[in-house]
Amino acid sequence: MSFKSDIEIAREARKKPIQEIGARLGIGPEHLVPYGHDKAKVSQAFIKGLSEREDGKLILVTAVNPTPAGEGKTTTTVGLTDGLNRIGRNAALCIREASLGPCFGMKGGAAGGGRAQVVPMEDMNLHFTGDFHAITSAHNLLSAMIDNHIYWGNALGIDARRVSWKRVLDMNDRALRDIVTSLGGVANGFPRQTGFDITVASEVMAILCLADDLEDLEERLGRIIVAYTRDRQPIRARDLKADGAMTVLLKDAMQPNLVQTLENNPAFVHGGPFANIAHGCNSVIATRTALKLADFVVTEAGFGADLGGEKFMDIVCRKAGFAPDAVVLVATVRAMKMNGGVAKEDLGREDVEAVRKGCANLGRHIENLRLFGVPVVVAINHFVTDTEAEVQAIMDYARGKGSEAILSRHWELGGAGAEDLARRVAEITESGESDFAPLYPDDMPLFEKIETIAKRIYRADGVVADRKIRDQLRAWEEAGYGNLPVCMAKTQYSFSTDPALRGAPTGFEIPIREVRLSAGAGFVVVVCGEIMTMPGLPRHPAAENIRLNEAGEIEGLF
């Protein structure tokens, strides 16, 4: 049996003019800023006029820990949205934009797959509407203004040894993790050690994704702490008078992007923080806009439920006032086999026992999500190699956990293959049984928040942090930041910090390497284990296979 590639399917899409997609949601053409015929930004003026409308129902799609076998979380998000529309519900989806780093690294595209995609697929994965470039420019403007201030006399008394603000680039480049700048003599400034993060790890990205509007954006940008003086007093972006210009650079990027699925259903694609090194969810403004315009909104959180799912609940919902009505937890037979010890090259052979063994990972995620008081449905994202016995094993396991698993064939059939899942999710969502609450209260001390996530979500025995880190957390509490949530930066492949430790491991601790205060975004980043905020490329990056064919079409992007 042969199947068309994702990009071949995307090229055949019968897209409608973006004005027609907007009209379905009641967005007039005067409120759309078109970027070509098939994508547009929604104006801030229109969004402000929606404040009095009631919200629709909010559905979070998350997943088990990712494996090389693939889980298809975005594909399921798209398929469920199409399925909801097929059964007569007015549904829209909200997902993140793609970073160039993974596209040219090892992950590939981020627009779904098969018959469950968002289009235009090539544009979404390559530059899109320029939002990431705007974020990169705003971030690096602030970096330049820090060094420029020091060069021209340093009136603020910045200690060059305590500049915490790095530079960013939307590409995987390990060579830039640690660098020395301003070499070459007096005219180039004062040499100092610094580095680059990937753009999706920038606090500017997090701020754009959490800000309510342009006014809130500028206020948050001004709160960014970029350095300290010799007597440890913080220096903020507003002290450098950088917040106004940064806001100007982000003016258009702050407007959510509207595109469509293959079945011409509305899709908001905006923002793109990674879930392993940032908070991993699309923008609050896009989700809030969708909730005002659609009866059902399907959104996703990056990587597994232990990362993006937890951060959606504890950071995004806390900050934005969202309360999800249901969670869809994506799993695949292939992922369960890998968690059960099967090698990738052997995944095509039936192995029911390995599926049962690997379901321990699924079970832990089900238990964890229930801690937030939200009902959970498991979506089995179907692969053609799955057997009935393997699928049944997951269904039986989910039932034993007091949940339910529903087979969904959206990759192959689009929305028609997700109708069963859509009906059950709609039923649960409309039942009103969700009783959402974050995992920890605002007033819990910062280190206890870290321990709560490590013990209750990861199931670690404890947290390892030296005195310097504990003292830093206490100092932030004394400075008034103790009520902030924590954003864990940790490998996505395991509940532990060891990416090779799959399944549902126990008997481990979570080592904390450093902590970072994101005062503008409003959370404390906790860097665990060996996770890097500037990824590197793999031995054979996806870029090796990406090119233009004789017809001028992109090949190798998936």
N, C-alpha and C positions, 0 to 999 in steps of 0.2 A: 504494500500500500504506500503510495507516495502522497506527500502533502506539500502545498506551496509554503514558501518561507514567509515569515512575518512581513518582510518588506515587499514581497510580491503581492500579498493580500492587500497591504496598505496602498500600493499603487493603483489597485483596481477599485478603490473606494469611490462610491458615488456621493461625494461631499455636496452638501447644500451650502449656499452662500451664508456667511456667518450672520448676516442680518436676519435670516430665517430662523437660525438657532436662537438668537437673542429674542426674536418675537415670541417664540414658544414660552419664554420666561417673562414676557412682558417688558423686555428691554427695547426701547425704541432705537432706531438707527442713529438718532442724534446723540445717544449716550454710549455708542460704541466707537472706539478709536481703532479703525481697521489696520491690520498689518497684512496686506494682501487680501485675497478673497475668502480665506478659510480660517482666519484667526483675528481676534480683536481684543482690546482692553476695555474694561467696563469703567466708565468715568466715576470719579470720586463724588461728583454732584449727585449722580443717580443713586449711588450707594447710601449717601447721607439721607436721602428721602425715604429710605426703607425702614427707618428705625422703629416706627410704630406698628409694623406688621408682626404677626405671630410667627414663631419659628416652626419649621417642619420637624420631622423626626430625624434623628441623627444615628447613623449606623457606622460603627468602626470596623474596618477590616484589618486584621493583623494575622500573624502566622506563627508556626513553630520555628525553631532555630533554623536558619538557612543552611542548606547543604549544596554541594556541587550538583546534586540531582535536580535542583530547581523546585520552587514551591508555587510560583505564579500568583503572588499576592496582588500585584497591579492588574494582572489578567482577570483575577476573580473580582476585583473591585469594579472593573469595566463590565464584566459579564453579569454581575448582580444588578448593576444599574440598568443595563439593557433588559434584563429579565423582569425587573420591577416595572419598567415602562411597557413591556409586552403584556403584563397582567393588568394593565390599566392604572398603574400608579404614576404620578408625576414625579419623576426622580431625576436628580442630577448627581454628578460625582465631583469630588475634589481630590486631586492628587498633586504630587510635587513635580517640579521641573527637573530635567535631567542635568547632571553635572558632566562636563566633558571628560573629567578624570576617569570615571568608570566606563564611559562609552568607548574610550580608547585604551582602557586598561583590561579588565577581565569580566565585567558585568554585562557590557553591552547596553542596549537601549532601556528606556524606562517608560514605555508607552503601552505596555500590555503585550499580548501576543495572540497569534492565530486569528480567530474571528472575534476576539474580544480586545480590540485596540482603540486607542485614541489617535486621531489623525488631525493634521498632517504629521506622520510619524518621523520623517526625516528632519523636518523643521524643529520638532519638539526636542529631538536628541542633539541637534546641532545649532546652538546659539538661540533658537526660538525668537523671542521678542527682545532679546538683549538684557534681560533682568540681571543675569549673573555678571555680565560685564559691568553693569551699573554698580552692582554691589562691590565688585572688585575695585572699581575706580574710586568709589566713596571710601572704602577701607584704606586704600593706598594713599589717597589724598591726606587722610589723617596721619598716616605714617610719615609722609613727606613733611607735613607741618610740624611734627614733633622734632625731627632732625633739623629742620630749618630754624625753629625757635631756639634750639640749643646753639646752632651756628651763629645766630645774630645776637648773642649776649646772654641768653638763658635767663630772662627776667623772672621766670617762675621758679628758678632754682631746681630744675629737674636733675636728678641724679642719673647720669647716663648709664650707670650700672643697674639701675632699677626701672628701665623702660620695659614694660611688659607687653606693649603693643607690637606685634610682628607685622609682616606684610603677607598678602595672600595671592594665590594664583589658582585658576580653575583648571588645574591639570595635576596629575600625579607626578611628582618629581622629588625623589628622595634626596637628591643632591642639594636641595635648597632648605632642608630641615634646619640645619645649623650653618650659619654663614657669618662673615665679618664684613661690615659695610664701611664706606667712607675712607677706603685706602687711597693712597695717591697724593697725599700732601694737604697742606693747609686749605686750599681752595675747595676741597671735597668734604670738609667737615671733620668731626671727631670720630675716629674709628671706634666701633663697638660691636659686640657679639649680638646677633639677632637670628632671625630665621623666617621661613615662610610656612604658613598653614594653607590647606586647600580652602578655596572660597566658601564652600559649604560649612566649614567649621568657624567661619568668621562670626563674631558677635553682631556685626552689621546684618548678616543673613538672619540670625535669630531675632533681632530687633524688628526687621521688616516683617517677619512672619508672625510676630506677636503684637505689633502696633495696631491700634484701632483706626487711625487716620493720620494725615500728614502732620497735624499738630502733635499728636502723641509720638509719632516717629521722631520729630525733631527734639522733643523733650528727652526721649530715651537715648538718642544719639549723644546728646549733651552730657548724659550721666556716665558714659563710658569712661572707665578709669584706665588711663594709658601708661602711667608712670607714677613714681613717688619721688619726693624730695629726700635730701639726706636725713632729715628727721622724720621720715616715713609718712609724710602727709601726701594724700592722693592728689594727682593731677588729672583732671577730666578733660574730655574733648571740648566742652564749653569754655574751659580756661584758655584753650588755644584758639577759641573763636572759630572752630571748625564745623560745628554742628549745622550752621545755616547752609554752607556750601555743600555739605554732605547730603542734606535734605534736597537741595536742588538737583543733585545728581540722581537721587532716588525718586524724584517726583513721578516719573512715568512708571518706574518699576513697582511702585506702590499700588498701581491699579491692577486688579486681577485679570488674568488672561482667560478668554473664553474660546474653546474649540469644540469638537464634537467626537462622538464615538463612530465606529463604522456603521452603526444603525441610526446615526444622526441625532443622538441624544446629547444634551448639553453637558459639557465637561469644563470645570474650572481647574486650571493648571497654574499653580503659583507658588513660588518659593521652593526651597529644596535642601534644607539642612539634613545631613546624614543622621541616622539614629544611633550609630555606634560611637560618634564623636560629638554629636549635638542632639537637639531634641527631636529630630526626625519626623516632622509633620508639615503639611502644607500651611499656608498662611491663615491666620485667624480671620482676616478681612474677606478672604475668598470663601471660607466655610460659613461665616456669618451671612454673607451675601446670598449664598446658595440656600441657606436655611430660610431666608425671607422670601425666596422666589419659588422653591420647590416643596412638595409635600414630604419627600424623602430625600435625604442627602447621604450619599455613601462616600466615606473618606477612608484613607488608609494611613497607617503609621509604619515607619520603616523597620526592616529586619524583623526579628521575632518579638513576641508579645512581652518578653522580659526587657526589651529595650524600647522600641518605638511605642508599643502598647502602654507600657508603664508611664512613659513620658507624656503621652497624650492625656492620660488620666490625671497624673500628678502635676504636670506643668501647664499644658494647654487648657484643659478644662478648668483648672483652678484659676488661671489668669483670665480666661475669656468668659467664664460663667457657663460653659457648655455642660450638658448632662447627657451622655449617650444613652440611647434607648435599647440598643442591642450590640453585641459583638459577634462578628463572623471570624472564626479562627481557621485559617487555611492550612491544610495538610495534604500531602500526597502519599500514595503508596511507596513511591520511590524514596521519598525523604524518610519514611518510617523504616524502610529497609536499610538505609545508610545509618540511621541511628541504631539499628539492630545489628550493625557490624558487617553489612554486605558492601563489597567494593563497587565502585562506580561501574566498572566494566561488566559486572555480573547482575546489574539491576534488571535486565530484560528477562531473567529467569524467575519463575514463580517461587516464592519463599514465604509462606504464610507465617511460619514461626518467627522469622526475622521481623516481619511486620508487627507481630504481637509484641516482640521484645522492644522494638523501636517506639512503640506507642507510649512508653514511659515518658518520653519527651512531650508528647501531645497531652498526656494526663496532667503533667505538672503545669502546663500553660492553662489548661482548663481550670485547675484549682486556683491558680494565681489570679486569673481574670475575675473569678467569682469574689475575690477579696474586695473588689470595687463595687459589688452589688448590682452588676449588669448581667443579664442573661446571655449565655454563650451558645452559639450554634457552630458546629464544625462543618466546613465546606471541604469535601474531598475533590480537589482539582484533578480531573480525570486525565490520565495518559493512556495512549493506545496500547501500551504493554501491560496495563493493569489487568489482573484476572478477577473474576467474581469472588473467589475465595479470599483474595487479599483485600478487596474492598469491604467485604463482609466483616473481616477481622477488625477493621477500623470502626465500622458501625457498631459492632458488638462491644468494643472497648469503650467507645464514647457513651453508649447506653449504660455500661457498668459504672461510669463516672457521673451518672445523673444528667448527662447531656444528650445530644443527638448529632449524628453525622449524616450529611446529605450529599450524594454524588452529584457533581455538576459537570456538564460537558460543554461549557461555554467556549473553551479554546477551539473545539471542533465545530460547534454549532452556533456560537454566538448567544444572543439572549434566549433563543429557543431552548438551548441546552441548560439554562440556568433558571427555568421557570419554577421547578420544584423548590429550589433553594429560595427563590424570590418570594414564593407564596408563604413559606414557613417563616422567613425573616419578617415579612410584612405582618403576619399574624402575631408574632411575638412582640414586634415593635409597637403595634397598635393596642396590645393588651395592657400596657402601662405597668408591667411588673418590674421595670427597672427601678432600683433604689440606689442611685449612684452616690458614692462618697470617695474622696481621695484616700490613699493608703495611710497618710500621716497628717497631723494637724500643722498649721503654720507655725505655732509657737514651740514646736519640738526643737531642741537644740540641733544644730547642723550635723554633728557627728552621729547623733541618734537617728537622724533621717537617713544617713548613709547606712548605718547598721540595719535599720528597718528594711530597706530595699535589699541589702545583701542577704539578710537572714530569711525574710518572708518571700521574696521573689526568686533570688538565686539559690536559696537554701544553703548558704554558706554557714560554716561554724562561727565565723567571726570576720572582723576587718582588721587588717594589719596596716597601721599608720604610725610613722615616727612622731616624735614630740614636736618637731617643726611644723608638721601638718596640723596637728591638734591645736597648737598654739595659734596658727594662722586662722583656723576656724573660729576659735574663741575671740580673736581680735576682730574678726568681721562681725561677730555677734555684738561685741561691745560698740562697734561703729554703727549699729542699727540694721545689719543685714541678716540677722538671725531668723527672720520670718520667711526667707526665700526658700523655694524648693531646690532640690539638688538634681543635677543632670549628670548621670553616670556615663563616662566614656569607657567602653569595654568591648572586647571582642564580641561579634555577633554570633559566632559559631557555637558557643557553649554557654551554659549558665555560669560556668566558672570563667577564669581569665585564661585558661588553657584552650586554644581553639581546637585541639585534637580530642578534647574530652566531650564526646557527644552523649546523647541520651539524657538521663536525669541524674547527674553525678551528685555525690554527697562526700563529706569528709574533706572539704577544702576550705581555704580562707581567701578573702578578696584583698590583695595588696594594693594600697593607694600610693601612686607615684608622685602625684602633685594635685593641687587644687587651684582653681582659677575663679576669680570673681567676675561675673558678667553683670555688672551693676545696671547697665542699660536694658539688657534683655530681662533681667530679673531672676537670675538663678545662679547657683554655684556649680561649676563644672568640676567633676571628680574624675581624674584620669587614673584608670586602673590597669595594672599589669603592663604589657608591652604595647598597648594600643597607640597608634600614631595619628596625630592630627594633620599630617601631610603624608598621604599614602605613597607607596612606590608602585611602579609598573611591574607586572609579572614577567617571567622569563620570556614568554611569547605574548606580548600585548595584542589586544584586539586590533590595534591600529595597523598591524602588519597585513591584515586582510581587508582593510577598508580602502576602496578606490572608486573611481568613476569608470563605467564601462564605455563601450564605443558610442552608445546612445546618450552619453552624458548623465546616466543614472547612477545613483550611489549603490555600490555593492559592498557586502560584508558588514553592514550595520544591521543589528537585530534587536 
